[in-house]
């Protein structure tokens, strides 16, 4: 008998564009390490906390 370890599926956050912002303009911006950083539609979100952008509809969850 073999045992299989369950695969862990990580959550990935993809930037959505709920307000229809034109291409080339950041959908939202946040301060990261003292620098203002912008994320564009389709980017993978790697910011400090996903709570607020997720609550405001700027992120879609893929996976887990």
C-alpha positions as CSV (number, residue, x, y, z in Angstrom):
1,X,0.0,0.0,0.0
2,X,1.3,3.4,-0.9
3,X,0.4,6.6,0.8
4,X,0.0,9.9,-1.0
5,X,0.7,13.2,0.6
6,X,-2.1,15.6,-0.2
7,X,-1.0,18.5,-2.5
8,X,-1.2,21.9,-1.0
9,X,-2.7,24.4,-3.4
10,X,-1.6,27.9,-2.7
11,X,-3.9,30.9,-3.1
12,X,-2.8,33.2,-5.9
13,X,-4.2,36.7,-6.1
14,X,-4.7,38.2,-9.6
15,X,-5.4,41.9,-10.0
16,X,-8.9,42.5,-11.3
17,X,-10.2,45.7,-12.9
18,X,-13.7,46.3,-11.4
19,X,-13.8,49.9,-12.4
20,X,-12.7,49.5,-16.0
21,X,-9.5,51.5,-15.7
22,X,-7.7,51.8,-19.1
23,X,-4.7,49.6,-19.9
24,X,-1.4,51.2,-18.8
25,X,-2.8,52.8,-15.7
26,X,-2.4,51.0,-12.3
27,X,-5.7,49.6,-11.0
28,X,-4.5,50.4,-7.4
29,X,-1.4,51.5,-5.6
30,X,0.1,50.8,-2.1
31,X,3.1,51.8,-0.1
32,X,5.6,48.9,0.0
33,X,8.8,49.4,2.0
34,X,8.5,53.2,1.7
35,X,7.9,53.2,-2.1
36,X,4.6,53.7,-3.8
37,X,3.9,50.6,-6.0
38,X,1.2,50.1,-8.6
39,X,-0.5,46.9,-9.8
40,X,-2.1,46.5,-13.2
41,X,-4.9,44.3,-14.4
42,X,-3.7,40.7,-14.7
43,X,-0.7,41.1,-12.4
44,X,0.0,38.6,-9.7
45,X,-0.4,40.4,-6.4
46,X,2.6,40.1,-4.2
47,X,2.0,43.1,-1.9
48,X,2.2,43.2,1.9
49,X,-1.4,42.3,2.7
50,X,-4.3,41.1,0.5
51,X,-7.1,42.0,2.9
52,X,-8.0,45.5,1.8
53,X,-7.5,45.1,-2.0
54,X,-9.5,41.8,-1.8
55,X,-12.3,43.5,0.2
56,X,-12.5,46.3,-2.4
57,X,-12.7,43.9,-5.3
58,X,-9.3,44.5,-6.8
59,X,-8.2,40.9,-6.5
60,X,-9.5,37.6,-7.7
61,X,-8.4,34.4,-5.9
62,X,-7.0,31.5,-7.9
63,X,-6.3,28.1,-6.4
64,X,-6.6,27.1,-2.7
